[in-house]
Amino acid sequence: MTHKQILLLCVVSFIGGMVGSGVSYQLFSPAWVQAQSSNGINAEEFLLLDAKGKARAGLGLDANGEVGFVLRSKDGNRTLTLSPDDPLVIKLVERGGRILWSAP
């Protein structure tokens, strides 16, 4: 091969690589993530999961549309809830459902 042929091969390879990368970027790149609004995040529920994937804390709405904040013990035996819509606004409940402590 002559020097001109090698130079032409390099130029064609470079241009082909650039065009191919541009096309693959357009076809296979994920869509850009857009913020929901500039002043907040909108969701019906937020969960904090431990390393095993178990929900340990949550903030959200129940089936009746009542808001609540829930904290669960590491072993899952006790749950602390805070809900302004519940008659007992703050309560600590054990696994069997017995209320250990509450505040109106």
Protein Blocks (a to p, Z undefined) as FASTA:
>chain_A
ZZklmmmmmmmmmmmmmmmmmmmmmmmpccddddfbfnbccdfbdcdddfkopafbdcdd
dfkopacdddddfkopaccdddfkbmblbacddfkopafbdcZZ
